[in-house]
Amino acid sequence: MLFGEPAIREAASNPNGKVPLTMPPLARLESLPNPKALLHDLLVTATEYKGRRRKGFNPSRAAARLGEILDDFSPLRALPAFEDTERRIVQALAQLFPEIARKA
């Protein structure tokens, strides 16, 4: 979920925010030591909240909302891990629903 800056801003309830977000390059996503912590930091930064509002912000809830906002995961197809996961899901679905697999 570290590839859609506009979606991160929207999940942080600040879609028109102007504070710079340091997004990692797509090619580095798989090698990040703690991507969840980075995502939470980006969400907190994107809120542009200060003080109590910042402390009261729930980045886990915003991250879950991010999953609802993102609808295009095609940029991730450049990552081997995503490509492998997608292939495995398609194979599993084909086994569960062979009649659909034959039509495709």
N, C-alpha and C positions, 0 to 999 in steps of 0.2 A: 504494500500500500504506500510505499515511499516513492511513487513515481508520478502522482497527480497533484501538483501544487494547488490548482484551483479547488480540487475536492478536499484537500487538507484544510484550506481556508474556510470552505463551507462547513465542514464537520466541526470546525472550531467556532462556528457561528459568527464568522467575520469574513464573508466572501469578498468584500471590497478592501480588505486589509492591505496595507502598504509596507509593513515591516518585511525586510528581506528574510527569506527562508533558505537556508543552505541545504539544498537537496543533494543527496549523493548521486553521482553518475550511475546510470542504469547498469553499466557493466560492473560496478562495485557492490551492487546490492547483495549478491550471494556471499560476499566475503566480510560483510559487516559483523563485528563481534556481538552487538546487541541491538538488532534492528527495532525491536519493540521499544526500548528506551529512547532510541533516536526518534521514532515516530511520536512517542508521547511528548518529547521535548519540542518537536516541530509543532505539534498541536497546541501546546501551551504558548509557544512563541506567537503562533498565528492568531491567537485570541487578542493579543495586544493588551491583555488585562494587567493591572497593577494591584499590588497589595492584597486585600482580602478576597477580591474577586478572583485573582490569580490562584490563591491558595484553595479557593472553593471549586475551581474548575476540575472536572473529572476527565482526565485524558483517556481512560479506559472506555468510558461511555462514548466519547467523541470518536475513538478508534472504531467502535462497533458501528457507529453512525456512518463512518467513512466506508465501511463495507456495503452499506445500503446505497450510498451516493455513487460510488464507482460502478460504471457499467461497461467500460471498455478496458479489458485487460490485455489487449493486443500488444502494447509495448513490452510486456513481460515475455512474449514469445521468443524474444532474443536471448533469454536466459535458459541455459541447459536444464536447470532444476524445474523450472516452470513447464518447459516443453515435455520433460519426462513425466511430470505429474499429470499433465493434460492427456498424454498418450495413455497412461495407466487408467485414468478415469474413463476414457473412451473405450478401452478394452474391457473394463469391468462392466460398463453399461451394455456393451455388445453381448457379453455373456449372459447378462440378466434379461436382456430383451433382444433375442436373436432375430425376431421378425422385423424389428426396426433396422438392425444392422444389415439385413439382406437388401432392404430398400435403398440404403444409402449408397 
